[in-house]
Amino acid sequence: MTAERDPHTMTRRQLMRHSAWFGAAVVLTVAGGEVISHVAGSAETANAAATARPTLRFAQISDSHIGFTGTANANVAGTFTEAINQVNGLGYTPDFVIHTGDLTHLSTPDQFDQVKQMLTGLNTPHIFTVPGEHDSIDDGGEKYRQAFGAGTRGDGWYSFDIAGVHIIGLVNTLHLTKLGHLGADQLDFIQKDVAPLSSDTPIIVFSHIPLFAMYPKWGWGTNDATQALSYLKRFSSVTCLNGHVHQLFTKTEGNVTFHSGTTTAYPLPHPGDGPAPKPITLPAGKLHDALGIREVSYTKGQQALALKEQTLQ
Amino acid sequence: MSRHHRSLTAWPVAAVAAAAILLVSGCSGSRPAPQGPPSVNFGSGARTTPGMTGGGSASASAAPPSATGSSAAPSAAAGPNAVNITNFAFAPAALTVPVGTTVTWTNHDEEPHTVVANDNSFHSPGLGSNATYSYTFTTAGSFGYICSIHPFMHGTVVVTR
C-alpha cells in the first residue's frame, strides 16, 4: 500500500483530521445556498467546497421502463424526457451519465430504439448503461447488447478509468434463479480487472439489481455479490450504485457503500409493503415527487462520494 | 451534515471563512482542481468502447412505442387448463392435467411476466398486461417453472397419463 501511494492522497489519519476541519466548509456550503441532501457516512465523509470543480461529477438515471402502459404512469416517455432535460439543466456538463437499467419495459426492438434515441438527447460526452431484467426478458440480453453492448465484454460488462476513479459496469439480470446473478465469468472479470489497481483507487460499481440484500424475498439482492465484493475488500473507497427498486436507499457494509437510486417511471412499494413489488399508482400530482435523478461527485482526497438527489420537477 | 454543525455559528463569520480558505488551499495540496472534463480510459486494446455519446438535443423525443404483447387476449376465467398470474404469483401454483392438455397462462398484472420451465422445455416471451401464453404438454411428468423476470415466482404443472 505504501509503495504505490500517491503523494497527494491522504492517509486515513490525515483524512480524519481533514474531516474534522471540513465541518466549517460544509457550513459555508450550506450558507451559500447549496444544500447537499445526502452525504454518505458520518465523520469520515465531507463534502467539497462548493467553489471548486469536483474531480469527477456525473449523473445517474434509472428504470425508465420505456413501453410501460398502466395507471402508475400514463406517459413514461414524457417523464423520462423531463429527467433528461433536468440533467441537461444542472448548470454543468456531467462527465458522463449512467442509466442503471430497465431502459425498456418489455425488451422489444421498438422500445430499445426509442430509449436509445431519447438518451442521445443527454448533453454529456459519455452515456453508459447496464441492463435490467426488463431489458433481457426472453433472449439472454441479446437485443440489449445489440443496442448498447458495443465495446463491452462477456454478457455486456465493462470497466473504465476516469479522473483517477475506476468504474465497473456489471450485468446481474441474466440466469436468474431467485436473486440477481453475476456468474463465474463475470466474477473472474472483476477479479482480474481490479488486480493491478492500487488500494487507494476509488472504485464505483454500477449494477441494476442491488449487490446487497435489500429484500431477497422480492429478488432484491444478488446471489453471488459477496464473491464480487471480496475482490474489492482491500480498496479504501467502494461505492455501488444500482436501480431496480425504484426508491432511494443507502447502506454501508464495511468498506462498501450501496446507494439504490430512484426511477423516472413509477414507484414501487417499500420492502415487504404489500404482497408484491407492484407499480404504485399515486394520487394525481404526486408522481413527480417519487421520480428523480441523482448527481454524484467525487473530489480527490475524499473517501466518500457526494450524492445529491433531485426529485423530478 | 448540516444538522450537525454544532456551535460553529458562534464563530465570527470572517474567521470561519478564513479557516475554510486555508483549509481548501491546504487540503488540496499543490494540485489545482482540473479545469476541463476528465478523459475516459477504457484500457488497452479497446478498439470499440462501451457507452455512447450524448447529443444534447433533449427535444429529440422519439416516436411512441407500438403496441406490445405478442398474444394479447381478453382475460380468461381460471379453468382446469388455466393459470392466472396475479400479484406476482401463479394461481394455481400447482396444476395437474392429463397428457395432451394445452395450458394457458394469463398475466393480470400491470407488470410483465414470463413462463419459463426449469428444464427450458417451454419458454414464453414477455407477457404484458392481459397477454396469454399457451403450451401443450405431450409427456407425463412434473414441470416446475418460474417467471424469469421475477424468479421468486414459482409454479408447477404435473402431467399425468
Interface residues (C-beta under 8 A of the other chain):
Chain A: P7 H8 H18 W21 F22 G23 A24 A25 V26 V27 L28 V30 V35 I36 V39 A46 N47 A49 T51 A52 R53 P54 T55 L56 I66 G67 F68 T69 G70 T71 A72 A77 T81 I84 N85 N88 T93 D95 F96 V97 H105 L106 S107 T108 D110 Q111 D113 Q114 V115 K116 Q117 M118 L119 T120 G121 L122 N123 T124 P125 H126 I127 F128 T129 E133 H134 I137 D138 F148 A150 G151 T152 Y158 S159 F160 D161 I162 A163 G169 L176 T177 K178 L179 K217 W218 G219 P275 A276 P277 K278 P279 K300 G301
Chain B: M1 S2 H4 H5 R6 L8 T9 W11 V16 A17 A19 A20 L23 V24 C27 S28 G29 S30 R31 A33 P34 Q35 P37 P38 S39 V40 N41 F42 G43 A46 R47 T48 T49 P50 G51 M52 T53 G54 G55 G56 S57 A58 S59 A60 S61 A62 A63 P64 P65 S66 T68 G69 N87 F88 A89 D109 E110 E111 P112 T114 H123 S124 P125 G126 G128 S129 I146 S148 I149 H150 P151 F152
